[in-house]
Each structure stands twice: as structure tokens, then as C-alpha cells.
Amino acid sequence: MALNHKKMFILIMLIIIPLMAFTMYFTDGKNIQWLKANNESKFLNSRNINLTQVLEEKVTGPTMKTRSIETTANMTRVSPTLIPCTKGYTHRAIKRLVPTFDPDLPLFLNRDFRKWKDFDRLKETTEPYGFKYHVSFVEKLMQALPGNTPNIMGNDMKCRRCVIIASSGGSIGKHLGSLIDRYDVVIRMNDAPVRNYERDVGSITAFRMLYPESATAKRIDISDAYIVFLPYKLSDYQWLYDVIKGKNPLKRIGAHFWKSVPKMFDKNVNKIRILNPYIHEEAKVYHLKNNMCIYDSNYHHRSRLNKQFRHHHHYHHSRCQLMNRPSCGIVGIVMALHYCDHVDITGFSAYDDDPNIPIHYYDPELKKPRNTVHDWTSEQRYLNKLLKCGVIERDLTKTDRTKITYDPELCQS
């Protein structure tokens, strides 16, 4: 009996031990496989976190916000980033091209403009480069604007990185909105809308440059911005005065506009500034270096109908200069060169020869260039020069221009 028990015990052990070993083998194998997979997952996740941290560190400067990183199924893409801000960089760069550049030039008219060192030139030059014959009305307009508005130029030492948003269709599909909104100062042109286009052109606006014919932007697109008013003629000063006073500018005798203008302008007067007319002169003479007088018979005929051109010398001077006046985009760039420490641009593709690029990102059907009073050839040449000489550091819509070698021969005054 004892033998039988002994044999049975041995038999049981012979069965149980292999079974236990078999079970432990497969169970532990699964645990090991699970543990291995789990550790690999944690390892990959930790690598992704480390990779993200490394990428953020690479694109983040000492004074910059962290750039966003977009991860797709099989790719990690780093969005373009802002460069570190260096105080006075733009002023030093533009002085190489324009030695007469004055960084202390007042950007906006104020009630003391008669005391300016450039006042004699302003009162002897017609619009848009001065206000000859109209000094008294400009004074009247300045009295209608608040005299104690905040100094938006600022007296602090804050370093400003600016981006100028032109309106061409080159911005379509670039998805630069989040990058644009990270700049310290965003400057927009005319009535270009923001709402519904935020993905490509951003949503923030510091300055919007416009004149009566382009003062048709929706209230939601200009509510937070400072308006930089660009007067090109006496009627522009008169229009601004009338809308501030709640009058209908179209009832003014002799009002002269090249397209319909709004009767009202719903904007807080504390956020309206009038650009110093000398900025136009500087852009034309010292930046574009365009002093040619182009005769235009159509403009000659239109001008004869307006009282402000009856004086022969005044008429002739205005006609010549108006036909080569700088575009709003170039004037905006020159303003930014005074105001900003770094300047980037986007949406200036209207200067290119590509016929497939719409003139405006919000009007994709409009592709043919219009006959204008601007010298687009000179402006394109100068814009390219600013990019090649590092004055404007990047055209965000053109990745091949993000880094351009400095050309010492080209970049001389």
C-alpha cells in the first residue's frame, strides 16, 4: 500500500511538475511580452516628450514664446518661429541703405507740428508729401482730435518684432495665422478682412493703415486696432474731419474721391492717428528713389474739375507726384522701419509676375493687375533689396527667402 502511494505520488509529480512548468512558461511569457510592450510604449512616449522639449528649445529664444509643434501620424513638423529680438537692429540695417534715415522722426501728426524741424518743408509741399495751402485746415483737424491721446510710440525699452500683412493672394493656404499672432506688432492694410481668414492671416491687429476710399473694413476687423490715416489729398483731410464731427463728407462742395467712400466711420477718435506726410516723401525720394514725373491725360482731365488744382504750379506739382506715389504697402514698410526693431512681411506676392496669384486673398477671382498710380517695378526692386540686405529679414510666404546671404555690393546707399 505504501508502495502504491509512493508510485502514485511519483506519478502525480511527473504530471504536475511539467504542467506547472508549462503554465509558468506561457504565463510569464505573456507577462514578459506585455511588460516589454508597455516599456517600449513608455520609452517611445518619453522619446516623443524629449523630442518635443528639444525642438521647443531649438526654436525658443531667451525673449520668445514657445513655438507650437504639430504632430501627424508619421511626422513631427515645427512651425516657423520668431527670431530673438535685438533692440535697434532695423535702424542700423536701414542706415546702410539710406544714410539720411532719421529714427527719431515723428511718425504721427500732433498739434505741435508747426514746431517740427520739417515744418517748412511740409508747408511747401503738396499732398501726400505735405499740405501746402492747407496748413490751417490740418490745424483745424488736429484740434478735432484728442490732444492728450496715449503715446503709442512708447518710451520704454521694449523690443518690437513687427510683421506687415499685405493683401495679396500669396497668403492663401500658408496657414501662417498662429505665427502672425505671435508678433509684437501686426500691421495691416486698407480694408482687408480678418474674420474668416484667421488661419492664413492671423487675428490680431496693432495698426491698420487706410484712407477714405479704403475705410470700408467691417467694424469687427478694426475694433481693437489703431487707425493710421494716410491723407493723399485735401479731400482726405476733409473726410476725416467730417466723420469725426458726425457730418456727411459727401455733402462737402468740391469733395474729390476716386471711388465711393463711407459717410460714417465708427471708430474711437482716441485710436486714430494721422501719418506724418514726410513718411510718404521719404518712401518716394530716399527709399524708392523715384523722382520721375509721369504725365497722365486722364488724371489731367479729372484734376481740372477740382478746385484744389486750379493754381497751375500746385496742379502741376500734384499731378507729377501723384502718378508715382508709393503704395500703401511700401509706406507701411517705411513706417515700420521707424517703429520696429525687426520687420518681416507676408502677402506681398502682388509684386510677383505669377498671373495665378490673386491680387487679394479675400477676392480670389481678381487676378489681373489694375492700372494704378504706383510704380510697381520700382517697389518690387526695392522690396527685394530690403530682403537681400537683411533689412526685412523674412518674407513669410516665401520659404526660400527666409535666409538670404548679405550682399555688400548691393547693400550700399
C-alpha positions as CSV (number, residue, x, y, z in Angstrom):
1,M,0.0,0.0,0.0
2,A,2.8,2.3,0.9
3,L,4.4,1.4,-2.4
4,N,1.2,2.2,-4.2
5,H,1.1,5.6,-2.5
6,K,4.7,6.1,-3.4
7,K,4.1,5.2,-7.0
8,M,1.1,7.4,-7.1
9,F,3.0,10.4,-5.6
10,I,5.7,10.0,-8.2
11,L,3.1,9.8,-11.0
12,I,1.4,12.9,-9.8
13,M,4.6,14.8,-9.5
14,L,5.6,13.6,-13.0
15,I,2.3,15.1,-14.3
16,I,2.0,18.2,-12.2
17,I,5.6,19.5,-12.5
18,P,5.7,19.6,-16.3
19,L,2.2,21.1,-16.2
20,M,3.3,23.8,-13.8
21,A,6.4,24.4,-15.8
22,F,4.3,24.6,-19.0
23,T,1.8,27.0,-17.4
24,M,4.5,29.2,-15.8
25,Y,6.4,29.4,-19.1
26,F,3.4,30.6,-21.1
27,T,2.1,32.9,-18.4
28,D,5.5,34.5,-17.7
29,G,6.0,34.8,-21.5
30,K,2.8,36.8,-21.8
31,N,3.7,38.9,-18.9
32,I,7.2,39.5,-20.3
33,Q,5.7,40.3,-23.7
34,W,3.2,42.7,-22.1
35,L,5.9,44.2,-19.9
36,K,8.1,44.6,-22.9
37,A,5.4,46.2,-25.0
38,N,4.5,48.5,-22.1
39,N,8.1,49.5,-21.6
40,E,8.5,50.1,-25.3
41,S,5.4,52.3,-25.3
42,K,6.7,54.3,-22.3
43,F,10.1,54.5,-23.9
44,L,8.6,55.9,-27.2
45,N,6.4,58.3,-25.3
46,S,9.4,59.5,-23.3
47,R,11.3,59.9,-26.6
48,N,8.5,61.9,-28.0
49,I,8.4,64.1,-24.9
50,N,12.1,64.6,-25.1
51,L,12.0,65.3,-28.8
52,T,9.3,67.9,-28.2
53,Q,11.4,69.5,-25.5
54,V,14.4,69.5,-27.7
55,L,12.5,71.0,-30.6
56,E,10.9,73.7,-28.4
57,E,14.3,74.6,-27.0
58,K,15.8,74.9,-30.5
59,V,13.1,77.3,-31.7
60,T,12.7,79.3,-28.5
61,G,14.9,82.2,-27.8
62,P,15.5,84.0,-24.5
63,T,12.7,86.6,-25.1
64,M,10.4,84.4,-27.1
65,K,7.3,82.3,-26.6
66,T,7.5,78.6,-27.2
67,R,6.5,77.7,-30.7
68,S,3.8,75.1,-31.3
69,I,4.7,71.7,-32.7
70,E,2.1,69.8,-34.8
71,T,2.4,66.0,-34.8
72,T,0.9,63.9,-37.5
73,A,0.8,60.1,-38.0
74,N,4.4,59.7,-39.1
75,M,5.8,63.2,-39.0
76,T,6.6,65.9,-36.5
77,R,6.7,69.4,-38.1
78,V,8.0,72.6,-36.5
79,S,6.2,75.7,-37.5
80,P,8.3,78.8,-38.5
81,T,9.5,80.7,-35.5
82,L,10.2,84.2,-34.4
83,I,13.8,85.3,-34.2
84,P,15.2,86.7,-31.0
85,C,14.7,90.4,-30.7
86,T,17.7,92.8,-30.8
87,K,16.9,96.4,-30.0
88,G,17.8,98.8,-32.8
89,Y,18.5,96.2,-35.4
90,T,16.3,97.7,-38.1
91,H,17.6,101.2,-37.6
92,R,21.2,100.0,-38.0
93,A,20.4,97.9,-41.1
94,I,18.4,100.6,-43.0
95,K,21.1,103.3,-42.3
96,R,23.4,101.3,-44.6
97,L,20.9,101.8,-47.5
98,V,19.5,105.2,-46.5
99,P,22.2,107.2,-44.6
100,T,19.7,110.1,-44.1
101,F,17.3,107.9,-42.3
102,D,16.1,109.6,-39.1
103,P,14.9,107.1,-36.4
104,D,13.6,110.0,-34.3
105,L,11.2,111.3,-37.0
106,P,7.7,111.8,-35.6
107,L,5.5,109.2,-37.1
108,F,2.2,110.9,-36.5
109,L,0.9,114.4,-36.7
110,N,0.2,116.2,-33.5
111,R,-1.0,119.7,-32.5
112,D,2.6,120.9,-32.3
113,F,3.6,120.1,-35.9
114,R,4.4,123.8,-36.6
115,K,7.3,123.4,-34.2
116,W,8.8,120.5,-36.1
117,K,12.1,121.0,-37.8
118,D,10.5,119.7,-41.1
119,F,7.5,122.0,-40.9
120,D,8.9,124.4,-43.6
121,R,9.2,121.5,-46.0
122,L,5.7,120.3,-45.2
123,K,4.1,123.6,-45.8
124,E,5.8,124.0,-49.1
125,T,5.0,120.5,-50.5
126,T,1.6,119.3,-51.7
127,E,-0.2,116.1,-50.7
128,P,0.5,113.4,-50.0
129,Y,4.0,114.6,-49.1
130,G,3.0,117.8,-47.3
131,F,0.0,120.1,-47.0
132,K,0.8,123.2,-49.0
133,Y,-2.1,125.7,-49.0
134,H,-3.9,123.6,-46.4
135,V,-2.0,124.2,-43.2
136,S,-4.9,125.9,-41.5
137,F,-7.3,123.1,-42.2
138,V,-4.8,120.5,-40.9
139,E,-4.6,122.5,-37.7
140,K,-8.4,122.5,-37.5
141,L,-8.4,118.8,-37.9
142,M,-5.8,118.3,-35.2
143,Q,-7.9,120.3,-32.9
144,A,-10.8,118.0,-33.6
145,L,-8.7,115.0,-32.5
146,P,-7.9,114.5,-28.8
147,G,-4.8,116.2,-27.8
148,N,-3.9,114.0,-24.8
149,T,-4.0,110.6,-26.5
150,P,-1.6,108.0,-25.3
151,N,1.8,108.0,-26.8
152,I,1.7,104.7,-28.7
153,M,5.3,105.1,-29.7
154,G,6.2,104.2,-26.1
155,N,9.1,105.4,-24.0
156,D,10.0,102.0,-22.8
157,M,12.9,99.9,-24.0
158,K,10.6,97.1,-25.3
159,C,12.0,95.4,-28.3
160,R,9.4,95.2,-31.1
161,R,9.2,92.4,-33.8
162,C,6.7,93.5,-36.5
163,V,5.0,91.8,-39.4
164,I,3.4,93.7,-42.2
165,I,0.4,91.9,-43.8
166,A,-0.2,92.9,-47.4
167,S,-3.4,91.7,-49.0
168,S,-2.2,89.5,-51.9
169,G,-3.4,86.0,-52.6
170,G,0.0,84.7,-51.8
171,S,-1.2,84.2,-48.2
172,I,-3.8,81.7,-49.2
173,G,-3.2,78.2,-47.8
174,K,0.0,79.1,-46.0
175,H,-1.6,78.7,-42.5
176,L,0.6,81.5,-41.0
177,G,-2.1,82.8,-38.7
178,S,-0.8,81.4,-35.5
179,L,2.7,82.7,-36.3
180,I,1.5,86.1,-37.2
181,D,-0.4,86.5,-33.9
182,R,2.9,85.9,-32.0
183,Y,4.5,89.1,-33.3
184,D,4.7,92.1,-31.0
185,V,3.2,94.4,-33.7
186,V,0.9,93.4,-36.6
187,I,0.3,96.0,-39.3
188,R,-2.5,95.5,-41.8
189,M,-3.5,97.4,-45.0
190,N,-6.7,99.1,-46.1
191,D,-10.0,97.1,-45.8
192,A,-8.5,93.6,-45.9
193,P,-10.8,91.4,-43.7
194,V,-9.5,89.3,-40.8
195,R,-12.6,87.4,-39.8
196,N,-12.9,84.0,-41.6
197,Y,-9.3,84.3,-42.7
198,E,-7.6,83.9,-39.4
199,R,-5.9,80.6,-40.3
200,D,-3.8,82.3,-43.1
201,V,-3.5,86.0,-41.9
202,G,-4.0,85.8,-38.1
203,S,-6.5,87.6,-36.0
204,I,-4.5,90.3,-34.1
205,T,-4.0,93.9,-35.4
206,A,-2.0,96.7,-33.9
207,F,-2.2,99.2,-36.7
208,R,-4.4,99.4,-39.8
209,M,-3.4,101.8,-42.5
210,L,-6.1,103.3,-44.6
211,Y,-7.5,106.3,-46.4
212,P,-11.1,107.3,-47.2
213,E,-11.5,105.0,-50.2
214,S,-10.3,102.0,-48.2
215,A,-12.1,102.8,-44.9
216,T,-14.7,100.2,-45.6
217,A,-13.5,97.5,-43.3
218,K,-16.0,95.9,-41.1
219,R,-16.1,97.1,-37.5
220,I,-15.2,93.7,-36.2
221,D,-11.9,93.9,-38.2
222,I,-10.8,97.3,-36.9
223,S,-12.3,97.3,-33.4
224,D,-9.0,96.8,-31.5
225,A,-6.6,98.4,-33.9
226,Y,-5.1,101.9,-34.1
227,I,-6.1,103.5,-37.4
228,V,-3.1,105.1,-39.2
229,F,-4.8,107.5,-41.6
230,L,-3.0,108.2,-44.9
231,P,-4.1,111.5,-46.4
232,Y,-3.4,111.7,-50.2
233,K,-5.3,114.9,-50.9
234,L,-7.2,117.8,-49.2
235,S,-10.4,115.8,-49.6
236,D,-9.0,113.1,-47.4
237,Y,-8.3,115.5,-44.5
238,Q,-11.8,116.9,-45.0
239,W,-13.4,113.5,-45.0
240,L,-11.7,112.6,-41.7
241,Y,-12.8,115.9,-40.1
242,D,-16.4,115.4,-41.2
243,V,-16.8,111.8,-40.0
244,I,-15.2,112.8,-36.6
245,K,-17.7,115.6,-36.3
246,G,-20.6,113.4,-37.4
247,K,-21.2,115.2,-40.7
248,N,-21.8,113.7,-44.1
249,P,-18.5,114.2,-46.0
250,L,-20.2,113.7,-49.4
251,K,-22.2,117.0,-48.9
252,R,-19.0,119.0,-48.9
253,I,-18.6,121.0,-52.0
254,G,-15.5,120.0,-54.1
255,A,-15.1,116.6,-52.4
256,H,-12.9,114.5,-54.7
257,F,-12.6,110.7,-54.4
258,W,-11.7,108.1,-57.0
259,K,-14.3,105.7,-55.6
260,S,-17.2,105.8,-53.2
261,V,-16.3,106.5,-49.6
262,P,-18.3,105.8,-46.4
263,K,-20.4,108.5,-44.9
264,M,-19.6,107.4,-41.4
265,F,-16.6,105.9,-39.7
266,D,-17.4,104.0,-36.5
267,K,-14.1,104.3,-34.6
268,N,-13.0,105.8,-31.3
269,V,-11.2,109.0,-32.1
270,N,-8.6,108.2,-29.4
271,K,-7.3,105.4,-31.6
272,I,-6.9,107.5,-34.8
273,R,-3.5,108.7,-35.9
274,I,-2.6,110.7,-39.0
275,L,0.7,109.6,-40.6
276,N,3.4,112.2,-40.9
277,P,3.3,113.2,-44.6
278,Y,7.1,113.1,-44.6
279,I,6.9,109.3,-44.5
280,H,5.4,109.4,-48.0
281,E,8.2,111.7,-49.1
282,E,10.9,109.6,-47.5
283,A,9.5,106.4,-49.1
284,K,9.4,108.0,-52.6
285,V,12.6,110.0,-52.7
286,Y,15.0,108.2,-50.3
287,H,13.8,104.6,-50.5
288,L,12.3,104.1,-53.9
289,K,14.5,107.0,-55.3
290,N,11.7,107.7,-57.8
291,N,11.6,111.4,-58.8
292,M,10.2,110.9,-62.3
293,C,7.1,112.9,-63.4
294,I,4.7,110.8,-65.4
295,Y,2.0,112.6,-67.4
296,D,-1.4,111.0,-67.5
297,S,-4.1,112.6,-69.7
298,N,-6.9,111.0,-67.7
299,Y,-5.6,112.4,-64.5
300,H,-5.2,115.8,-66.2
301,H,-8.8,115.8,-67.1
302,R,-10.0,114.7,-63.7
303,S,-7.8,117.2,-61.9
304,R,-9.2,120.2,-63.9
305,L,-12.6,119.5,-62.3
306,N,-11.3,120.0,-58.7
307,K,-10.7,123.4,-57.1
308,Q,-7.6,122.3,-55.3
309,F,-5.8,122.0,-58.6
310,R,-6.7,125.4,-60.1
311,H,-3.4,127.0,-59.2
312,H,-1.1,126.0,-62.1
313,H,2.0,125.3,-60.0
314,H,0.1,123.4,-57.4
315,Y,-1.8,121.4,-60.0
316,H,1.4,120.5,-62.0
317,H,3.3,119.6,-58.8
318,S,0.5,117.4,-57.5
319,R,-0.1,115.7,-60.8
320,C,3.6,114.7,-61.2
321,Q,4.0,113.4,-57.7
322,L,0.7,111.6,-57.6
323,M,1.4,109.5,-60.6
324,N,4.4,107.9,-58.8
325,R,3.2,107.9,-55.2
326,P,4.3,104.9,-53.1
327,S,1.7,102.2,-52.4
328,C,0.2,101.8,-49.0
329,G,2.4,98.7,-48.6
330,I,5.6,100.5,-49.1
331,V,4.6,103.4,-46.9
332,G,3.7,100.8,-44.3
333,I,7.2,99.3,-44.6
334,V,8.9,102.6,-44.2
335,M,6.7,103.4,-41.1
336,A,7.7,100.0,-39.7
337,L,11.4,100.7,-40.3
338,H,11.0,103.7,-37.9
339,Y,8.8,102.0,-35.4
340,C,10.1,98.4,-35.2
341,D,13.3,96.6,-34.2
342,H,12.7,93.7,-36.6
343,V,10.5,93.7,-39.7
344,D,9.0,90.7,-41.5
345,I,6.5,90.8,-44.3
346,T,3.8,88.5,-45.8
347,G,1.3,88.7,-48.6
348,F,3.4,90.9,-50.8
349,S,3.1,88.5,-53.7
350,A,1.2,91.1,-55.8
351,Y,4.7,92.3,-56.8
352,D,5.4,88.9,-58.5
353,D,4.8,88.1,-62.1
354,D,2.8,84.9,-61.4
355,P,-0.6,85.6,-63.0
356,N,-2.2,82.8,-60.9
357,I,-1.8,84.7,-57.7
358,P,-4.9,86.7,-56.9
359,I,-4.4,90.4,-56.0
360,H,-6.3,89.9,-52.8
361,Y,-6.6,86.8,-50.6
362,Y,-10.2,87.7,-50.0
363,D,-11.1,88.0,-53.7
364,P,-9.6,85.0,-55.5
365,E,-11.2,86.0,-58.8
366,L,-9.3,89.2,-59.1
367,K,-6.0,88.3,-60.8
368,K,-5.3,91.0,-63.4
369,P,-3.3,93.9,-62.2
370,R,-5.1,97.2,-62.2
371,N,-3.8,100.4,-63.7
372,T,-2.7,102.4,-60.7
373,V,-0.6,105.4,-59.8
374,H,2.1,103.3,-58.2
375,D,5.4,102.3,-59.8
376,W,5.2,98.5,-59.1
377,T,8.5,97.8,-60.8
378,S,10.5,100.2,-58.5
379,E,8.6,98.9,-55.5
380,Q,9.4,95.3,-56.3
381,R,13.0,96.1,-56.9
382,Y,13.3,97.9,-53.6
383,L,11.4,95.2,-51.6
384,N,13.8,92.6,-52.9
385,K,16.8,94.8,-52.0
386,L,15.5,95.1,-48.4
387,L,15.2,91.4,-48.2
388,K,18.6,90.7,-49.7
389,C,20.3,93.2,-47.4
390,G,18.6,91.9,-44.3
391,V,16.6,95.0,-43.5
392,I,13.5,93.0,-43.9
393,E,14.5,89.7,-42.5
394,R,11.8,87.3,-43.9
395,D,9.0,87.1,-46.4
396,L,6.9,84.5,-44.5
397,T,5.0,83.5,-47.7
398,K,8.3,82.5,-49.4
399,T,10.3,79.9,-47.6
400,D,13.2,80.3,-50.0
401,R,13.7,83.8,-48.7
402,T,13.8,83.0,-45.0
403,K,17.6,83.1,-45.1
404,I,19.4,85.3,-47.6
405,T,23.1,85.9,-47.8
406,Y,24.1,89.6,-47.3
407,D,25.4,91.2,-50.5
408,P,27.8,94.0,-49.6
409,E,27.9,95.5,-53.1
410,L,24.1,95.7,-53.4
411,C,23.6,96.9,-49.9
412,Q,25.2,100.3,-50.2
413,S,23.4,103.7,-50.4
